[in-house]
Amino acid sequence: MAVRLFCDSRADEWEQLHLDATIRGQLMHLQFEAQTASYRTGFPAARFDIVELADEPIGRIVIDRPGNMLHLVDIVLAPRYRNRGIGTAILEALIEEARAAQLPVRLAVAASNASALRLYLRLGFISIGAAAMHVELERRPRMAERSK
């Protein structure tokens, strides 16, 4: 299921490559396996969850909770479920979890992903650094939130 969601979320990118469908599928599967191995190595205690809507898998999320922050390692929704407020609702729930624990939420996003950057900035994330092709963002609990 996770492999299918991974492939669905990147179909547009892979369609640009003029490859045989079988080869494309094999390469996408290898990319999924490499990414998963990288996440499990870098974040061994992270949770890997499937996002569902009406019992249908529509995305996946990887969250690490090392104690000093809530680290959103990865979040992806299938393209047909984007721009419906689902990602915003998920992020707001994570922000609330972090607020209750008085922890920041951190993540890295591809610098080329303008729509995701707009969403994160709208939700109060600020840039705390940049590396190669990614922007590192953080959402700190706000003063008004701390008194709730």
C-alpha positions in Angstrom: 0.0 0.0 0.0 2.8 2.5 0.9 4.6 1.8 -2.3 1.4 2.4 -4.3 0.8 5.7 -2.5 4.5 6.7 -3.1 4.2 6.0 -6.8 0.8 7.7 -7.1 2.1 10.8 -5.5 5.0 11.1 -8.0 3.3 9.9 -11.2 3.5 13.3 -12.8 7.2 13.5 -12.3 7.9 10.0 -13.6 5.6 10.4 -16.7 8.0 13.1 -17.9 10.6 10.3 -18.4 10.0 8.4 -21.6 10.5 4.9 -20.1 8.8 1.6 -20.6 6.1 1.3 -18.0 7.7 -1.8 -16.4 11.0 -0.1 -16.1 9.4 3.0 -14.7 7.6 0.9 -12.1 10.8 -0.9 -11.1 12.7 2.4 -10.7 9.8 4.0 -8.6 9.8 0.9 -6.4 13.6 1.2 -5.9 13.3 4.9 -5.1 10.6 4.1 -2.5 12.8 1.4 -0.9 15.8 3.8 -0.8 13.8 6.6 0.7 12.3 4.3 3.3 15.7 2.9 4.2 17.1 6.4 4.5 14.2 7.5 6.8 14.5 4.4 9.0 18.3 5.0 9.3 18.0 8.7 10.0 14.9 8.5 12.2 14.9 5.0 13.7 12.1 5.8 16.2 9.8 7.6 13.6 6.3 6.5 13.0 5.3 5.6 9.4 1.6 5.9 9.0 -1.0 5.7 6.2 -3.4 8.6 5.9 -7.0 7.4 5.3 -10.2 9.1 4.3 -13.4 7.1 4.5 -11.3 3.9 4.9 -9.4 4.7 1.7 -5.6 5.1 1.8 -4.9 8.6 0.4 -1.4 9.4 1.7 1.4 8.7 4.1 3.2 10.5 6.9 6.4 10.0 8.7 6.9 11.7 12.1 9.8 11.5 14.5 9.3 12.6 18.1 12.7 12.7 19.7 11.5 14.7 22.7 12.8 18.2 21.9 10.6 18.7 18.8 8.0 17.1 16.6 9.9 16.4 13.3 7.7 16.0 10.2 10.0 13.8 8.1 7.6 13.4 5.2 4.0 13.9 4.3 2.4 13.2 0.9 -1.2 13.0 -0.3 -2.3 11.4 -3.6 -2.7 14.2 -6.1 -6.5 13.8 -6.3 -6.7 14.6 -2.6 -4.6 17.7 -2.6 -6.0 21.3 -2.3 -9.0 20.1 -0.3 -7.8 21.1 3.1 -6.7 17.6 4.2 -3.0 18.5 4.4 -3.9 21.6 6.4 -6.0 19.6 8.8 -3.2 17.1 9.4 -0.7 19.9 9.9 -2.9 21.7 12.3 -3.4 18.6 14.4 0.4 18.2 14.5 0.8 21.8 15.5 -1.7 21.3 18.2 0.1 18.2 19.5 3.4 20.2 19.6 1.7 23.2 21.2 0.3 21.0 24.0 3.8 19.7 24.6 5.5 23.1 24.2 7.6 21.8 21.3 8.4 23.2 17.9 7.5 21.4 14.7 10.3 21.1 12.2 10.5 19.9 8.7 12.5 20.3 5.4 10.7 21.0 2.1 12.0 21.0 -1.4 12.8 24.6 -2.3 11.1 24.0 -5.6 7.8 23.0 -4.0 6.2 26.4 -4.0 2.7 25.2 -3.0 4.0 23.3 0.1 6.1 26.3 1.1 3.1 28.6 0.8 1.1 26.2 3.0 3.8 26.0 5.7 4.3 29.7 5.8 0.6 30.3 6.0 0.5 28.0 9.1 3.2 30.0 10.8 6.4 28.1 9.9 9.6 30.2 9.5 12.8 29.4 7.7 15.6 28.4 9.9 18.1 27.3 7.3 18.6 26.0 3.8 20.6 23.0 2.5 21.2 22.1 -1.1 17.7 21.8 -2.5 15.7 22.1 0.7 14.5 24.7 3.0 14.4 23.9 6.7 11.3 25.3 8.5 10.1 25.5 12.1 6.8 26.3 13.7 7.3 27.4 17.4 4.4 27.5 19.8 3.2 31.1 19.9 3.0 33.1 23.1 -0.8 33.2 22.9 -0.9 29.5 22.4 1.3 28.9 25.5 -1.3 30.4 27.8 -4.2 28.2 26.6 
